[in-house]
């Protein structure tokens, strides 16, 4: 009788130990899965940061191009002012020649104005697209962090 009880106790103990080993193995698998997910998440965040840095560089480049275009506009405005001054100084020059030069200046101004407007629109569109992409990347980064 005592021996039977000991055998039953040993069997119960063996069953409990086997169950514990199963639970421990399951927890180890879950832990490995979580560790893999963390590594993948870190890699994805690094990729997003890299992409964001590239987009920020593109935005900065576009801003630099806009600044350069503004500087060109200032230089052209100075040229126009100088040409206007020359026209005023040439008051005694033939009127037909002045009209022709004035028309040429107006045509040049209109051409430059349309070029500048086109460049501004292009840069605005590019900056808008880059900002939208940057916002999307920031949203993805926030999602990855949570």
LUMVEX-48551 format. One record per residue: x, y, z of N, C-alpha, C in turn. Coordinates in Angstrom, 3 decimals. Example, Ala and Ser with C-alpha at 12.3 -4.5 7.8 and 13.67 -1.06 7.14 Angstrom:
       n.xx       n.yy       n.zz      ca.xx      ca.yy      ca.zz       c.xx       c.yy       c.zz
     13.190     -5.690      7.800     12.300     -4.500      7.800     13.200     -3.300      7.800
     12.850     -2.250      7.080     13.670     -1.060      7.140     12.900      0.030      7.870
This chain:
       n.xx       n.yy       n.zz      ca.xx      ca.yy      ca.zz       c.xx       c.yy       c.zz
      0.818     -1.190      0.000      0.000      0.000      0.000      0.867      1.262      0.000
      1.825      1.281      0.873      2.731      2.407      0.958      3.525      2.562     -0.335
      3.908      1.435     -0.858      4.665      1.457     -2.104      3.795      2.003     -3.240
      2.532      1.644     -3.264      1.618      2.151     -4.295      1.464      3.658     -4.182
      1.363      4.144     -2.945      1.239      5.583     -2.728      2.492      6.305     -3.212
      3.635      5.717     -2.934      4.883      6.316     -3.379      4.947      6.356     -4.904
      4.503      5.270     -5.527      4.498      5.225     -6.991      3.547      6.286     -7.553
      2.365      6.401     -6.957      1.389      7.397     -7.409      1.971      8.806     -7.237
      2.598      9.050     -6.087      3.210     10.353     -5.837      4.327     10.639     -6.848
      5.130      9.619     -7.125      6.199      9.796     -8.109      5.632     10.084     -9.498
      4.550      9.399     -9.854      3.909      9.645    -11.156      3.338     11.070    -11.213
      2.674     11.473    -10.142      2.118     12.833    -10.101      3.242     13.860    -10.195
      4.316     13.570     -9.455      5.454     14.495     -9.508      6.034     14.559    -10.927
      6.143     13.415    -11.580      6.645     13.363    -12.959      5.728     14.118    -13.906
      4.421     13.982    -13.710      3.458     14.694    -14.563      3.594     16.197    -14.353
      3.687     16.598    -13.076      3.836     18.033    -12.781      5.123     18.580    -13.381
      6.185     17.808    -13.278      7.464     18.258    -13.828      7.395     18.353    -15.354
      6.732     17.408    -15.996      6.594     17.427    -17.451      5.767     18.647    -17.880
      4.696     18.934    -17.117      3.881     20.115    -17.430      4.703     21.395    -17.288
      5.513     21.443    -16.221      6.359     22.614    -16.001      7.361     22.773    -17.146
      7.932     21.686    -17.595      8.874     21.751    -18.710      8.188     22.238    -19.981
      6.949     21.780    -20.211      6.193     22.254    -21.374      5.949     23.753    -21.281
      5.543     24.224    -20.119      5.300     25.666    -19.920      6.594     26.451    -20.121
      7.682     25.937    -19.542      8.975     26.624    -19.683      9.383     26.686    -21.149
      9.244     25.599    -21.888      9.591     25.589    -23.309      8.718     26.567    -24.093
      7.418     26.607    -23.771      6.510     27.544    -24.444      6.945     28.985    -24.173
      7.275     29.280    -22.925      7.726     30.637    -22.572      9.032     30.983    -23.288
      9.933     30.028    -23.409     11.187     30.271    -24.131     10.911     30.604    -25.603
      9.980     29.844    -26.235      9.633     30.119    -27.637      9.039     31.520    -27.782
      8.127     31.844    -26.853      7.512     33.168    -26.895      8.562     34.256    -26.705
      9.502     34.023    -25.799     10.559     34.992    -25.549     11.420     35.185    -26.796
     11.764     34.087    -27.479     12.557     34.185    -28.717     11.781     34.953    -29.788
     10.468     34.682    -29.887      9.640     35.405    -30.861      9.641     36.899    -30.560
      9.526     37.227    -29.296      9.517     38.649    -28.909     10.871     39.289    -29.188
     11.943     38.558    -28.917     13.278     39.094    -29.194     13.450     39.340    -30.694
     12.962     38.406    -31.520     13.032     38.593    -32.975     12.215     39.810    -33.405
     11.043     39.967    -32.811     10.188     41.109    -33.149     10.869     42.418    -32.765
     11.542     42.432    -31.631     12.260     43.642    -31.201     13.383     43.962    -32.183
     14.139     42.962    -32.577     15.237     43.177    -33.534     14.679     43.697    -34.862
     13.596     43.073    -35.347     12.985     43.522    -36.602     12.474     44.950    -36.473
     11.896     45.267    -35.337     11.376     46.616    -35.101     12.513     47.633    -35.109
     13.622     47.296    -34.453     14.777     48.202    -34.431     15.327     48.411    -35.833
     15.394     47.347    -36.606     15.891     47.473    -37.984     14.949     48.341    -38.811
     13.655     48.142    -38.637     12.681     48.942    -39.381     12.785     50.407    -38.982
     12.953     50.668    -37.692     13.098     52.053    -37.237     14.356     52.686    -37.818
     15.420     51.932    -37.892     16.664     52.452    -38.478     16.446     52.777    -39.960
     15.731     51.909    -40.662     15.429     52.175    -42.075     14.593     53.438    -42.220
     13.604     53.593    -41.352     12.742     54.780    -41.415     13.559     56.036    -41.129
     14.423     55.968    -40.118     15.262     57.135    -39.811     16.149     57.489    -41.004
     16.713     56.475    -41.616     17.573     56.700    -42.778     16.783     57.368    -43.903
     15.586     56.852    -44.154     14.734     57.428    -45.200     14.356     58.860    -44.849
     14.025     59.088    -43.575     13.677     60.451    -43.153     14.860     61.403    -43.357
     16.055     60.936    -43.046     17.239     61.773    -43.246     17.430     62.099    -44.721
     17.195     61.118    -45.586     17.318     61.367    -47.025     16.294     62.406    -47.474
     15.048     62.252    -47.005     14.005     63.214    -47.388     14.310     64.596    -46.835
     14.837     64.663    -45.618     15.194     65.964    -45.047     16.290     66.610    -45.883
     17.230     65.810    -46.354     18.296     66.347    -47.211     17.695     66.891    -48.511
     16.726     66.164    -49.069     16.076     66.636    -50.294     15.340     67.943    -50.040
     14.670     68.040    -48.896     13.964     69.280    -48.546     14.963     70.416    -48.423
     16.079     70.159    -47.730     17.105     71.183    -47.573     17.680     71.610    -48.919
     17.883     70.640    -49.810     18.389     70.962    -51.147     17.400     71.852    -51.908
     16.104     71.529    -51.804     15.088     72.347    -52.484     15.059     73.754    -51.901
     15.191     73.866    -50.576     15.223     75.192    -49.950     16.425     75.984    -50.447
     17.552     75.294    -50.599     18.757     75.955    -51.108     18.526     76.432    -52.547
     17.887     75.587    -53.358     17.587     75.976    -54.739     16.665     77.189    -54.770
     15.690     77.218    -53.857     14.773     78.358    -53.796     15.543     79.620    -53.422
     16.444     79.502    -52.447     17.258     80.660    -52.043     18.109     81.156    -53.215
     18.685     80.215    -53.953     19.492     80.602    -55.116     18.624     81.277    -56.177
     17.411     80.769    -56.373     16.501     81.372    -57.349     16.128     82.786    -56.916
     15.899     82.978    -55.619     15.588     84.324    -55.113     16.753     85.273    -55.351
     17.963     84.756    -55.157     19.148     85.576    -55.394     19.239     85.961    -56.879
     18.934     85.013    -57.761     18.929     85.313    -59.195     17.868     86.371    -59.518
     16.740     86.284    -58.866     15.674     87.267    -59.078     16.163     88.654    -58.676
     16.846     88.730    -57.525     17.384     90.022    -57.076     18.370     90.581    -58.104
     19.246     89.697    -58.621     20.230     90.151    -59.615     19.529     90.644    -60.888
     18.496     89.945    -61.315     17.764     90.363    -62.512     17.040     91.677    -62.268
     16.493     91.833    -61.062     15.844     93.099    -60.728     16.843     94.250    -60.777
     18.058     94.004    -60.319     19.106     95.028    -60.379     19.455     95.358    -61.832
     19.548     94.319    -62.661     19.833     94.547    -64.084     18.728     95.391    -64.721
     17.501     95.080    -64.393     16.360     95.809    -64.949     16.409     97.271    -64.506
     16.701     97.476    -63.219     16.787     98.850    -62.709     17.903     99.615    -63.433
     19.013     98.938    -63.655     20.132     99.576    -64.359     19.729     99.931    -65.791
     19.040     99.005    -66.463     18.602     99.269    -67.828     17.600    100.426    -67.867
     16.732    100.490    -66.882     15.775    101.600    -66.821     16.506    102.929    -66.645
     17.534    102.900    -65.776     18.339    104.121    -65.582     19.014    104.541    -66.883
     19.510    103.566    -67.626     20.153    103.868    -68.905     19.151    104.501    -69.872
     17.940    103.996    -69.847     16.904    104.536    -70.737     16.613    105.985    -70.375
     16.527    106.254    -69.080     16.269    107.629    -68.644     17.412    108.545    -69.079
     18.646    108.064    -68.957     19.800    108.856    -69.343     19.826    109.115    -70.850
     19.234    108.251    -71.607     19.257    108.384    -73.065     18.049    109.191    -73.551
     17.595    110.087    -72.766     16.398    110.861    -73.093     16.448    111.513    -74.469
     17.614    111.856    -74.927     17.712    112.524    -76.215     17.795    111.539    -77.380
     17.765    110.248    -77.089     17.880    109.222    -78.124     16.581    109.148    -78.910
     16.674    108.591    -80.062     15.532    108.432    -80.947     14.401    107.702    -80.229
     13.179    108.214    -80.333     12.026    107.634    -79.635     11.738    106.215    -80.123
     11.896    105.999    -81.404     11.619    104.663    -81.934     12.592    103.633    -81.334
     13.829    104.028    -81.208     14.821    103.140    -80.605     14.457    102.857    -79.142
     14.027    103.895    -78.423     13.616    103.715    -77.025     12.408    102.787    -76.912
     11.445    102.957    -77.801     10.253    102.121    -77.774     10.649    100.665    -78.042
     11.514    100.479    -79.033     11.959     99.129    -79.350     12.699     98.505    -78.168
     13.604     99.252    -77.569     14.347     98.729    -76.412     13.423     98.466    -75.231
     12.458     99.361    -75.066     11.494     99.179    -73.979     10.677     97.894    -74.204
     10.244     97.705    -75.440      9.484     96.489    -75.755     10.326     95.236    -75.519
     11.597     95.329    -75.897     12.499     94.201    -75.653     12.660     93.935    -74.153
     12.771     95.021    -73.395     12.892     94.874    -71.946     11.621     94.259    -71.350
     10.482     94.710    -71.809      9.214     94.175    -71.312      9.104     92.689    -71.659
      9.477     92.335    -72.867      9.436     90.937    -73.271     10.390     90.104    -72.403
     11.579     90.636    -72.149     12.541     89.950    -71.295     11.995     89.795    -69.883
     11.406     90.874    -69.377     10.812     90.826    -68.030      9.708     89.779    -67.954
      8.831     89.781    -68.930      7.732     88.811    -68.934      8.260     87.381    -68.996
      9.272     87.171    -69.817      9.866     85.835    -69.926     10.478     85.403    -68.594
     11.215     86.325    -67.975     11.855     86.004    -66.698     10.802     85.798    -65.609
      9.765     86.618    -65.625      8.696     86.461    -64.629      8.025     85.094    -64.762
      7.770     84.669    -65.986      7.123     83.363    -66.162      8.076     82.236    -65.754
      9.364     82.400    -66.036     10.346     81.401    -65.598     10.362     81.314    -64.078
     10.382     82.459    -63.433     10.431     82.512    -61.971      9.159     81.906    -61.387
      8.008     82.249    -61.943      6.738     81.700    -61.451      6.720     80.179    -61.611
      7.220     79.718    -62.745      7.274     78.280    -62.983      8.191     77.590    -61.968
      9.347     78.185    -61.712     10.282     77.621    -60.737      9.659     77.609    -59.340
      8.992     78.702    -58.977      8.367     78.769    -57.653      7.317     77.677    -57.506
      6.485     77.510    -58.532      5.444     76.479    -58.460      6.053     75.085    -58.353
      7.102     74.859    -59.125      7.766     73.559    -59.068      8.350     73.313    -57.676
      9.031     74.304    -57.123      9.634     74.142    -55.805      8.564     73.960    -54.737
      7.476     74.698    -54.831      6.391     74.539    -53.858      5.828     73.129    -53.915
      5.610     72.633    -55.130      5.101     71.269    -55.288      6.075     70.238    -54.732
      7.358     70.431    -55.036      8.371     69.500    -54.535      8.427     69.517    -53.009
      8.386     70.706    -52.420      8.443     70.820    -50.964      7.197     70.194    -50.343
      6.028     70.420    -50.952      4.796     69.839    -50.432      4.892     68.316    -50.439
      5.376     67.756    -51.554      5.515     66.299    -51.649      6.497     65.772    -50.605
      7.603     66.481    -50.432      8.608     66.047    -49.466      8.065     66.129    -48.041
      7.291     67.176    -47.751      6.702     67.294    -46.416      5.694     66.189    -46.173
      4.889     65.856    -47.184      3.918     64.769    -47.036      4.643     63.448    -46.770
      5.703     63.191    -47.498      6.481     61.972    -47.311      7.107     61.953    -45.922
      7.620     63.101    -45.488      8.226     63.210    -44.172      7.180     62.947    -43.085
      5.974     63.514    -43.242      4.894     63.275    -42.274      4.550     61.798    -42.223
      4.486     61.162    -43.383      4.174     59.733    -43.434      5.248     58.926    -42.709
      6.491     59.262    -42.935      7.585     58.553    -42.287      7.570     58.779    -40.777
      7.246     59.991    -40.342      7.168     60.259    -38.908      6.033     59.447    -38.295
      4.926     59.345    -38.990      3.794     58.543    -38.494      4.212     57.086    -38.373
      4.895     56.579    -39.378      5.352     55.189    -39.334      6.330     54.970    -38.183
      7.196     55.948    -37.969      8.166     55.836    -36.881      7.443     55.812    -35.542
      6.448     56.667    -35.373      5.675     56.674    -34.130      4.957     55.348    -33.933
      4.417     54.796    -35.006      3.742     53.495    -34.922      4.736     52.394    -34.540
      5.932     52.476    -35.060      6.937     51.460    -34.751      7.364     51.563    -33.275
      7.365     52.772    -32.739      7.774     52.962    -31.354      6.721     52.432    -30.396
      5.466     52.423    -30.826      4.401     51.991    -29.900      4.140     50.519    -29.954
